[in-house]
């Protein structure tokens, strides 16, 4: 059986599909921005804690935090 949609129905369907694609893409960009902001916040926090560990000459804490920062930077792709 043939699909006998009117021209306006076809245009509406096309528009709705386009809106859905754009919405999905926009949601993906928003997720990426949020993820990057969280990673940057965690990185800044670790760097601050590393500075404090250096100031206190706490080698054990410094090594632990350095390892955490290294793992975080690998997740950044840097």
N, C-alpha and C positions, 0 to 999 in steps of 0.2 A: 504494500500500500504506500502510495506517495505521501510525502509530508507537504501538505498544502498550506504553508504559512504565508500570511500576507507580507508585503514588503515592510510595512511598519513593524510587524512582529520580528522579522529577521533583523532589522536595524536595532530594535530594542534588545534582542538577544545578544547581538554583537556588542552593543554598548555595555550591557551587564557583564559580559565576559571580560571586557577590557577593564571595567571598574574593579572586578574581582582580582584580576592580575595585578593591577596597580596597587590595590589595597594590600595584597600579599607582599609585594615588593616593598611597600612602605613599612609594613610591620617588620620585615626582615632588616631594613635599615635601622629602624628604631631599636630592635634587639641588639644589633651590632654596636650602636652608639652607647647603649646602656652597659653592655658587656665591656666595652673599652673604658668607659668611665669607672666601672668597678675595678678593673685591672689597674688603671692609673692610680686610683685611690689606695689600693693595696700596695702598689709599688712605692708610692710616696710615704706611706706608713712604715714600710720596711726600711726605706732609706733613712727616715728619721730615727728609727730604733737602732739602726746600724751606727749612726752618728753618736747616739747616746752610749752605745756599747764601747765605741772607740774612746769617747771622753772618759768613761769609767775604767778603761783598760780591761774590759771583760772579754777575754779571748774566746771562752767557750760560747758565750752568747753571740759574739760577733761571728764565729764560724757557723753557728746554727742559723742565724739570720741571713748570712751570705748564701748558704745553701738554699734557703727558702726563696731568696731573691733570684738566684740562678734559675730555679725551677719556674718561677713566675715569668722571667724574661724568656725562657724557652716557650712558654705558652703564648707569649706575645709574638713569637716568631722572630725575635731579635737576637 
